[in-house]
Amino acid sequence: MVLGILLALIAGSLVGIQNIFNNKVNEHTGTWTTTTLVLGLGFAASFVIGLLLEGKNMFALRDMQAWFYFSGLIGVGVVTCMVQGVKRLGPTYAVAIVMTSELGFALLFDSMGWLGLQKVPFTPKQLIGVLVIVGGIFVYKLGERRRSEAAATAKKAKREALN
């Protein structure tokens, strides 16, 4: 369990870094170029590392449903939407919304047993957890707006004092 938590923490940090990098690439190119670079380089790296670590076993796809092969297409939507979300909202707000959406849908898929998942009973604690995270996003955004307004007021007062 500790290893799972550690890996999840590492994944979260890597996603945060990747979103910032993707946004910087998008500032110099377009969204589709960014998506192509991200997924293309990811494919190349995964392919080479897979060959090195798994060899020809990498191509042994056993008992997999055909629709699972399309998960890479979902990645196109993820990268494209994240790049645009970060561009419009900033990294913290965009990632917070994505995490909330991800958690909410994971809860829904677990509770309903969709997509081949083992059905997990829905509990009020799970709902409260999601609502606490959503509330945290609102508190964060409200605090950000107040800081922006205070900074604008201070800037205006400073200009008026200089005049």
MOKASUL-V908780 format. One record per helix or strand. SS is the DSSP state (A for helix, B for strand). FROM is the first residue (numbers start at 0). TO is the last residue. If there is no record, write none. Layout:
ss->SS from->FROM to->TO
ss->SS from->FROM to->TO
//
This chain:
ss->A from->1 to->27
ss->A from->30 to->58
ss->A from->65 to->88
ss->A from->90 to->111
ss->A from->113 to->115
ss->A from->123 to->161
//
